[in-house]
């Protein structure tokens, strides 16, 4: 194969990635939300662009970051959010909510089906029933809820989120928000002037207008978690306000805050379907914010680009491509395809690293802050180690195993991200950047090494049992790889566990408390040590080493995820009932692979092939 083929593959992949940075064009007869999606708000404890708010909200409600309309067309999350904010009567008819549980569908008397996307208007007659069932499910321990209770609880939360979203800018039913603000401000000014000059109370008409609007603003302020009105230049994060709160404390001696004025104009332009004004107002407000708060503006614009590129999803695609090329190198054109796979792996690692570093920049924290980010770093660390192994032993095994671990961990992260904003600090114990950058990162790299060693061991078993590719030389190479990676895992797991004890001593006043998470970390260290001592003592050989390393996969998975599912201890964050069957399935698979390692050599295809070759060479078999 042509020597330029690997670089051609790399060029195609780079062009494909570059195309993702180009914004999608807006239809002529629709709103341009390119500036709107970058507008900042404060919610969930941090400033984020509307694009993030929209994507996370849709992900919670419909398990997707785009909306599929009944016509079959796709609507972006930001465009959907504009409809929810400024024209909720239309947004209520969109199939936004994902309902798959048949009991929930039956509760409403709807035809039961495997999947169904429903509109808010369909739930309106049953809102009270959903609220009652959801509250009843909330009173039950999360680990003890039935599938119906889990589904109705999630549906209730999705509907509450949607209703709070609709109240972000103004109360539902507001026809002309800008005109309403003008009436409120002029009435308030007239009443204040009358009181000051003539010492008489406001007129009956003024009182009625103010009472009505104040009630609306109080309800709106209490009905939303999103603070859309930014502080003036030089203001702090604590100065952000909801639009209702801002109107209730309107300072008539100053101009209406630019944020409030901009959202009022956006609302009126959207309802009037004035495409040009909508785009212009969003652009002008974005420009003002960039001047008034350049640091916040820089982060929100970068986060919108990060959302658009979706580096972890693109990394998954590249890992799959590199894996297929590595597998192909064992069949045809070994040198060319192996180099192509390695180059594609390097590109996948680069986009993986870009995503991880971007999260660190946006969050202002070390790489591991929650389960989602731990999955990202586990795959990232395993890829580094595997790339080093591939540079030492050029068989394509290191590349293939790196792709497997990278893809699987990013897939895990993708599913963990379905619960909302993954950049939030979800654990109260993770309150120190020093220990996040030492203990948590080191222990996570220990996970990386253990999983990589386990995947290498699985490759040994599968190649040996079902193919003739596991030659004596390759078996020795894989054994050396597994042994080296287990040594690496032992070091990092031990150091990380000790650092965790020091952190616990500083935070909780004790070095060790037999917490389930602590026990899980200790179990990894002990299993690594047991594996190495068994190898050094001659109690296990190649297949024994592989069996113990695959067991280490199961132990690491339990320490990483299983202890959280126990729901006890100081580290029991991130409980997910949906992950429990997958964890059990993974552990069962590892146990099956361990049993396969104990099959006699006569059952291994590679060993049988090697024996035939020896007999043939000695003259006891048919000659080729």
Secondary structure, DSSP 4 states (H G I P E B T S, - for coil): --TTHHHHHHHHHHHHHHHTTSPPPPPTTS---TTGGG-EEEETTEEEEHHHHHHHHHHHHHSSSEEE-TTS-EEEHHHHHHHHHH-HHHHTTS--EE---HHHHHHTTPPP-S--EE-HHHHGGGHHHHHHHHHHHHTS-GGG--HHHHHHHHHHHHHHHHHHHHTSSS-TT-S-HHHHHHHHHHHHHHHHHHHHHH--PPPHHHHHHHHHHHHHHHHHHHT---B-BPPPTT--GGG-B-HHHHHHT--TTSPPPHHHHHHHHHHHHHHTT-HHHHHHHHHHHHHHHHHH-HHHHHHHHHHHHHHHH-HHHHHHHHHHHHHHHHHHHTTS-HHHHHHHHHHHHHHHHHHHHHHHHHHHHHHTS-S-SSHHHHHHHHHHHHHHHHHHHHHHS-SSHHHHHHHHHHHHHHHHHHHHGGGS-TTS---TT---HHHIIIIIHHHHHHHHHHHHHHHHHHHHHHHHHH-S---HHHHHHHHHHHHHHHHHHHHHHHHHHHHHHHHHHHHHS-S----HHHHHHHHHHHHHHHHHHHHHTTS--HHHHHHHHHHHHHHHHIIIIIHHHH--STT-----HHHHHHHHHHHHHHHHHHHHHTS-GGG-HHHHHHHHHHHHHTTSS---
